[in-house]
Amino acid sequence: MTSPPFQFLDTNLVMYALGGPHPLRDPSKSIFEKIKNGDLRVVSSTEVLQEILYRYFSIRKQTLGELAYTAIIDLCEVILPVTLQETDRALELLKQYPPITSRDAIHAATMLNNGIKDILSTDPHFDLIPGIQRIDPAKALGSSHKSNRR
């Protein structure tokens, strides 16, 4: 039996899973259960870790920030680095797809440069980028629906 392919874990799933009441909280938590059970294999990046630290420490929720940071490291099989190659590719993506944010461009570039096709994310901007398939946790419950099939 072959292992499932890696999927990139976006920041927003962690934040929804650990956050307060929200329609995306339970779907995000379900994704983490699938990861813990070995049904999903995930990677992330140093940029995701930076986003977690920035957000939680800026709102003075350091304990939650440390929990989120540690959870990502523990759940991910690999934390990919962000290098000049990723920022160069992110620049090209930003020029090609103006609606995406710089952080999303960094994530997309990191994925593309490392052969990762799927991202677990609630962010629809990823749907604009060819070669990336976004898995929306709200739609993934009970199915393997992917919101973008390019």
Backbone torsions as a table, in degrees:
resi	resn	phi	psi	omega
1	MET	NA	133.8	-180.0
2	THR	-89.6	153.7	178.4
3	SER	-76.7	149.0	175.7
4	PRO	-65.7	151.0	179.4
5	PRO	-67.7	159.6	177.7
6	PHE	-68.9	146.8	172.3
7	GLN	-125.6	145.2	-179.0
8	PHE	-84.5	130.8	179.7
9	LEU	-94.8	116.2	-179.5
10	ASP	-84.6	156.0	-178.5
11	THR	-56.9	-40.7	-171.2
12	ASN	-63.9	-28.8	177.9
13	LEU	-64.9	-40.5	179.1
14	VAL	-64.2	-45.2	-176.8
15	MET	-66.4	-40.2	177.1
16	TYR	-67.2	-41.8	-178.1
17	ALA	-63.4	-36.1	-178.0
18	LEU	-93.3	-9.0	-174.9
19	GLY	-83.2	-172.6	179.9
20	GLY	-77.6	-172.4	-179.3
21	PRO	-54.6	130.1	179.8
22	HIS	-165.9	147.0	179.2
23	PRO	-58.1	-23.2	-179.1
24	LEU	-94.5	-1.3	-178.4
25	ARG	-65.3	-54.6	-178.0
26	ASP	-63.7	-44.3	176.2
27	PRO	-59.8	-37.9	179.1
28	SER	-67.2	-41.6	177.5
29	LYS	-63.1	-36.1	177.8
30	SER	-64.4	-36.8	176.6
31	ILE	-62.2	-43.1	179.2
32	PHE	-64.4	-33.8	175.3
33	GLU	-64.3	-41.6	177.9
34	LYS	-63.0	-37.6	177.5
35	ILE	-65.5	-47.9	-179.5
36	LYS	-60.4	-36.2	-179.7
37	ASN	-78.5	-6.0	-179.8
38	GLY	85.2	8.3	179.0
39	ASP	-76.6	-23.7	177.5
40	LEU	-127.3	140.1	175.2
41	ARG	-112.2	122.7	-174.4
42	VAL	-121.7	151.8	170.4
43	VAL	-127.4	164.3	173.3
44	SER	-147.8	-162.6	-176.2
45	SER	-140.4	168.5	176.3
46	THR	-63.5	-27.7	177.2
47	GLU	-66.7	-38.9	176.5
48	VAL	-63.3	-43.3	177.6
49	LEU	-61.3	-41.3	177.7
50	GLN	-62.6	-41.7	178.7
51	GLU	-60.8	-43.2	179.4
52	ILE	-61.3	-49.8	-179.7
53	LEU	-61.0	-45.8	-178.6
54	TYR	-59.3	-51.3	-174.8
55	ARG	-63.6	-53.8	-174.2
56	TYR	-70.3	-36.5	179.4
57	PHE	-74.9	-28.5	178.3
58	SER	-71.7	-24.8	177.5
59	ILE	-102.1	15.0	174.9
60	ARG	61.2	37.5	174.9
61	LYS	-116.9	59.9	-174.3
62	GLN	-60.4	-40.7	-178.7
63	THR	-63.1	-44.0	177.5
64	LEU	-65.8	-38.5	177.1
65	GLY	-61.0	-43.4	178.8
66	GLU	-66.2	-39.1	177.0
67	LEU	-61.2	-47.1	179.9
68	ALA	-63.1	-44.8	179.7
69	TYR	-58.6	-48.4	-178.8
70	THR	-65.9	-39.0	179.7
71	ALA	-61.3	-42.7	179.4
72	ILE	-61.7	-47.6	-178.9
73	ILE	-62.2	-41.1	-178.5
74	ASP	-69.9	-36.0	-175.7
75	LEU	-85.0	-26.9	-175.8
76	CYS	-86.6	137.3	177.3
77	GLU	-73.8	-28.0	179.9
78	VAL	-145.0	140.2	168.4
79	ILE	-108.1	111.8	-176.4
80	LEU	-79.3	140.9	176.6
81	PRO	-78.8	155.9	172.2
82	VAL	-107.4	116.0	-177.0
83	THR	-116.2	-178.3	176.7
84	LEU	-59.1	-31.7	177.0
85	GLN	-62.1	-39.7	179.6
86	GLU	-71.5	-41.6	-179.4
87	THR	-69.3	-34.1	174.8
88	ASP	-62.3	-45.6	-179.9
89	ARG	-68.6	-36.2	177.2
90	ALA	-60.7	-40.5	177.4
91	LEU	-59.1	-44.0	179.1
92	GLU	-64.8	-40.6	178.1
93	LEU	-64.1	-40.4	178.3
94	LEU	-62.9	-36.9	178.4
95	LYS	-71.7	-35.1	-178.8
96	GLN	-78.1	-34.6	-173.5
97	TYR	-129.1	77.0	-174.6
98	PRO	-53.9	-29.6	-179.2
99	PRO	-68.4	-20.7	-177.1
100	ILE	-74.9	153.6	179.2
101	THR	-87.6	164.5	-179.5
102	SER	-63.1	-39.3	178.4
103	ARG	-65.1	-41.7	177.0
104	ASP	-63.9	-36.9	177.7
105	ALA	-64.1	-39.3	177.2
106	ILE	-63.7	-46.0	178.8
107	HIS	-60.9	-46.8	-179.0
108	ALA	-61.9	-44.4	179.5
109	ALA	-62.8	-42.0	178.2
110	THR	-61.5	-43.3	178.3
111	MET	-62.3	-52.9	-176.9
112	LEU	-60.8	-39.9	-179.4
113	ASN	-70.6	-16.5	-179.0
114	ASN	-114.8	11.6	175.8
115	GLY	70.9	24.3	177.8
116	ILE	-95.4	125.4	-175.3
117	LYS	-101.8	-29.0	-174.4
118	ASP	-106.4	141.1	175.2
119	ILE	-127.8	132.0	173.3
120	LEU	-86.5	106.1	-173.1
121	SER	-158.4	151.4	172.8
122	THR	-94.5	-2.1	-172.7
123	ASP	-87.3	111.2	-177.3
124	PRO	-70.0	-10.3	177.7
125	HIS	-59.6	-28.6	-179.9
126	PHE	-66.3	-21.8	178.7
127	ASP	-65.8	-17.4	-178.4
128	LEU	-81.6	-14.3	-170.0
129	ILE	-101.4	114.0	177.6
130	PRO	-60.3	141.9	179.6
131	GLY	93.5	-6.3	179.1
132	ILE	-120.8	133.4	177.0
133	GLN	-116.4	120.8	179.7
134	ARG	-88.7	133.0	174.8
135	ILE	-106.6	110.4	-178.7
136	ASP	-83.9	120.9	-177.4
137	PRO	-60.1	-30.5	179.6
138	ALA	-67.7	-27.5	179.9
139	LYS	-98.4	-15.3	-175.1
140	ALA	-82.0	-16.5	-178.8
141	LEU	-61.5	120.5	177.7
142	GLY	77.3	1.4	178.2
143	SER	-151.0	175.0	176.7
144	SER	-111.7	31.6	-178.5
145	HIS	-57.4	133.2	175.1
146	LYS	-117.2	134.2	-173.5
147	SER	-78.2	-10.9	-176.6
148	ASN	-140.0	121.3	179.4
149	ARG	-121.4	90.6	179.8
150	ARG	-106.6	NA	NA
